[in-house]
């Protein structure tokens, strides 16, 4: 995968060559607007905006190592005090990973048939069974059980990498060197072992033949994308499978000690499972422990909302103490990017790679140093050794195995591993098992979506609607939750706005001025302000903020030759006498801007975290202009600009009305459904997911935060972003709120037009005139 610096350089180079963001500069270009400095920045401001946000996020990711210390209030005076003090952190990690669903009662059953016996193989010390175990409603774990012939000395869940089948890990099938078959080594030493099947990195099932849709998203990405919108992650689902096995291990009193061991992807799952469940007495993690600040370069199924605000890998160790864990610094590199297959596309970039032994040791050192000064000897005795491995064929070294066995309280046999057993099944095929597990997780997530409307109604139960005023007041809690937990709230800007302007249009009845305003270091807002020439001193006029869509610029909304879908709506509105401001938003530059989401999510930030602050600072400046009526600033956006039209005014109440064009949707289904041909599940737009939005805010609920201000939807019948049925169903909830609950039916409407994805400027222009009280001169 190309690095982000390479992508940024490529984007900036393209921008310079095609000059998408530049303007024909008139002779008056050196004359800034009053009370502003001259804008001298050259080149593509849109690309520079995205690059600046990348630099901001890079700094924040680096700073997160120090910043997340404030999230921990550890009391190390005793083991019990310690456990109580870290429990709030554990609860938050559980939420971020989506380990939130009650598991089914512990149950394990053998899986077999006439020519596929449940007793798969037998060795001198143990037997191998094919099993399944209950996890969640409709979701099982499946894999192998290695049952010692004598009394089990310990119970261990052994997780191979995602591309290893349990049979490969045990030696029943080729593909893994004998020295890497660690589950078998455990069984040879008297340990009861469950080896789960993980979702693999192939893309065979990432398709819907009925829709003639297919993608090269690995199975792991395909499930993760839909789960993220519903407040779950694939990592969390597989942690649940591990913990369900632990439930079975611990079903009886007096059970032996319990451990987890994992390599590659399995190591990360085992690590989080141990952090969340104190019944796990010991762990051995190979090839997946180390610094996590470059998580944006990892596969998207490692994308965990809010993770690095609190949980680097070293911080997670606080949840494992007072237990100990050993780390094997084994070389591990997952396949380079998603599968490459003709006719399939849409997968996100990213790959896993193990940290060096030195980096892993440094990651563990801080917590070990903290515990060295603990008031309790049990805490001072915690160990997190990092043992180097000889190579990829030895993911678990002898030294690491010995440490793990010691933590479980069992001796390791000095003898070399025995020969692998032989699979007694005839022509066993692991693919149907993989398909079952894939389908179960897809089905579970699809049901979460189908149930989500009821879940959102319960979430919104405290909203009160006897009057518009009481409704707005009761929505303040939801507004803050939306901004903080769904969009991601940046701190208030503290640097001076330092507005800079230059004239870039001089038309018969109006002028245009490019604007640049500082928000944070390296982060700025920009756009084009269009001013009618007939403005009089002291006259106050309405402002309409006109927002472009994906890969757009302000100029696209102004110039006829640029993007016909916008129908020059900025130009037409200024020619009707409105003051118009066309902002630049940072969804520009394809993968370069999409990676902003990957960098932002672990910091509990997203691209709209920046868009909201950019718009707020822009409004601050617009309100200072002498002819602007600050009580009549409206928003009107198309496509991604329509996405902005429900998110920004939901937070920023200074927008007195909002018009969403070409975007209003049954948004959760649009992100989650595998039965909708235009779902984002089938596209390259991996940046669309907003964590747990399915349980909190669909588009109707975002409009709840806009009400009682006027709100309108502009819809082309043939607009591919959705279907009329989807849009109408979601809008009916908006209409019900305005007309039935708040008794203000005149403040909302939807207009359907024949045609596709574009600005129509008919009913919407009437809506603006009516609610802004403006008649063009």
Buried (B, 14 or more C-beta within 10 A) or exposed (E): BEEBEEBBBBBBEBBBEEEBBBBEEBEEBEEBBEEBEEBEEEEBBBBBBBBBBBEBBBEBBEEBBEBBEEEBEBBBEBBEBBBEBBEEBBEBBBBBBBBEBEBBEBBBEEBBEEEBBBBBBBBEBBBBBBBBBBBBEEBBBBBBBBBBEEEBBBBBBBBBBBBBBBBBBBBBBEEBEBBBBBBBBBBBBBBBBBBBBBBBBBBBBBBBEEBEBBBBBBBBBBBBBBBBBBBBBBBBBBBBBBBBBBBBBBEEEEBBBBBBBBBBBBBBBBBBBBBBBBEBBBBBBBBBBBBBBBBBBBBBBBBBBBBBBBBBBBBBBBBBBBBBBBBBBBBBEBBEBBBEBEEBBBBBBBBBBBBEBEBBBBBBEBBBEBBEEBEBEBBBEBBBBBBBBEEBEBBBBBBBBBBBBBBBEBEBBEEEBBEBBEBBBEEBEBEEBBEBBBEBBBBBBBEBBEEBBEBBEEBBEEBEBEBBEEBBEBBEEBBEBBBEBBBBBBEEBEEEBEBBBBBBBBEEEBBBBBBBBBBBEBBBBBBBBBBBEEBEEEEBBBBBBBBBBBBBBBBBBBBEEBBEBBBBBBBBBBBBBBBBBBBBBBBBBBBBBBBBBBBBBBBBBBBBBBBBBBBBBBBBBBBEBEBBBBEBBBBBBBBBBBBBBBBBBBBBEBBBBBBBBBBBBBBBBBBBBBEBEBBBBBEBBBBBBBBBBBBBBBBBBBBBBBBBBBBBBBBBEEBEBBBEEBBBBBBEBBBEBBBEBBEBEEBBBBBBBEEEBBBBBEBBBEBBBBBBEBEEE
